[in-house]
Each structure stands twice: as structure tokens, then as C-alpha cells.
Amino acid sequence: MTTNIQLDPELPDLYRIIDANLNRLKEGIRVIEDCARYLHNNKEIARELKSLRHLARFDKQESLLSSRDSVNDVLRPTQKSELDRPSLQSMLTANFKRAQEASRVLEEYLKLIKPDESETYKQIRYTLYTIEKTYLLSL
């Protein structure tokens, strides 16, 4: 299932929120996926994460890219708490939370413009909860 986002051109700030959270979601999943794949050789979890990452797709990237303003992002500078990763498990937990939060944001904002698409992100979030429990308890 591919998520095709059709955005209202009168809501450019909404595009920015969706773009940022799609990136956050995919980046968080990728960090976890690479750990499962390369450090733990866990094919099942890596494959499931890759599948989730591929659900967060859209065909018309131009609208999202034109609203991106990463240079002027007010929270662009690294926060001190982001540097605190005392263990592999803390890094994984941070990225699970990052991806779960991003999928929740997408779920909510898509209800405004494409309600049927929001359910995909709800399912991604709940799948991430399940994978998080399985994966982290196996370490």
C-alpha cells in the first residue's frame, strides 16, 4: 500500500509539517532497521521495518519539497539531550519514539486533508509499538 498525499495549496505550513514528519518517520525507522540488519542479523525485524518505511511514500513530492525550510527551522540546532546516547538500547528507544511520534503527527494532520490516509499512519504506529517490544526485550 502506497500513501498518496494530495495537499491543499492554501495550507503551505501543513505541507511543512507533513514533510518534516515523513522524514522523521522514515529516518527513525531506518536507524532501527540498520541495527536489526547489520548488528543483530535479525532478518525478520529488519524486513518488517523496511516494509513499514516503504508505506510512508507519496507520488507528488514537489508540494512537500517546496514547503521545506530546513535552513530556518527554529529547532535545527542540536539539543543537548539528543547527544545523550549511553547505550545501543537508548539509541534504539529514542528512534522508536521518534518514529512513533512522527506517525502520530501524520495520522492527525492527514485527518484534515486526506482522512482515509491517516489510518495508514495509525497502523504504522501500532506496528512500531509491537516491534519495539519484541526487539528491545530480545536484546
N, C-alpha and C positions, 0 to 999 in steps of 0.2 A: 504494500500500500504506500503510495507516494502522497505527501501532503502538498497540495497546490494552493498557495495563498494568493488571494485576489484582494488587494488593498484599496481602500477608498483614497483617492488622491487628495482629498480635503483633510486627511489626517497624517501629515508627514511625520509628526512626532511619534505616532503609533508605529509607523514603519521602523523608526529607530529602535523602539523598544523590542519589536519582533526580531529585527536583525541582530541586536545585541544578545537576545536570549537564545536564538537559534545557534549563534556562535558559541555561547556559553554551554549550552546543552551538548553540542557535538564535541567541543573541546574537553569537557569533563568526562564524557563517555570515552573519548579516545585515550585519555590518560589511564583510565581504569583498564580499558581493553588491552593496551600495550603491556601493562603489568601482568594481567592474566595470561597474555600470549607469550611474552618473552621471559618474564621472571618465573612464572609458575607453570608454564606449559599447559595451561588449562584451556584446552580447545573448546569445550562446551561453553564456558562462560565467555571466552573471547568471541566466539561465534554469535552468541546471544546479544552481546554488547554491540557488535558490528551491525547486526540486524536492526537493533534499536536506532543506532546512529543513522542508518540509511532511511529510516522512516521520517526523519526530520529533514525533508527536502522540499524544494519548491522550484517551479519551472521559470518563473519570471523574476530573476534576480535584480534586474535594473532598478525597480522601485525601492528595494531594500538598500541596495548599494548607494543610490542617490541620497538616501536619508542618513547614511552613516557619517558620523563626525567624531572619529576616534581621537583626532588631534585635540579637540576642545572638550573632551569628556572630563567632567569635573572630578571624577574619581579615578582618573587614569593613573596617577602616581601610586606606586605600590604601598599598600598599607602594611604596617609593621607586623600585624597578625598573619599576613599572607606569607611571611618569611619563616614562620614558626612551623616547621615540619620535622619533629623529633624522630619520627619513625615512618616506615613504609605504610603502616596501618593508618597513621594520622593523615598521610598524604592521600591514601585511598578514600578515607572517610570524608575528607574535605571535598574531593572531587565527586563522590556520590552525592553529597549535599548540594554542591554547585549544580549538578545536572538535574537533581530532583526539583530544586527551587526554580531553575530556568524552565523546566517543563510545566511547572505550576503557573508561572507567569504567562507562558504561551497559551496554556489552557484558558486562563481568564481573559486575556486580551483578544484572543480569537473568538470568544463568545460575542464580542462587539461587531465583528465584521464577517465572520465565517463560522457560525456556531457548530456546524457539523464537523469541522476540522478540529475543534477543541477537544473532542473525545479522544483523538489520536494521542494527544499530549498527556491526557489523563492516564491512558493505558501505558504510555512510556514511563510515566512517573511511578505507577504501581508496580510495573515490571522491575524498575530500578530498586524499589524497596525490597522486593523479593531477592534479586541478585545480590544486593548489599548484604542481606542477612546470610545467605548461603555462602558467599565468597569470604566475607570477613570472619565468619565463625569457622571457616575451614583453615584459616591461617594459624 
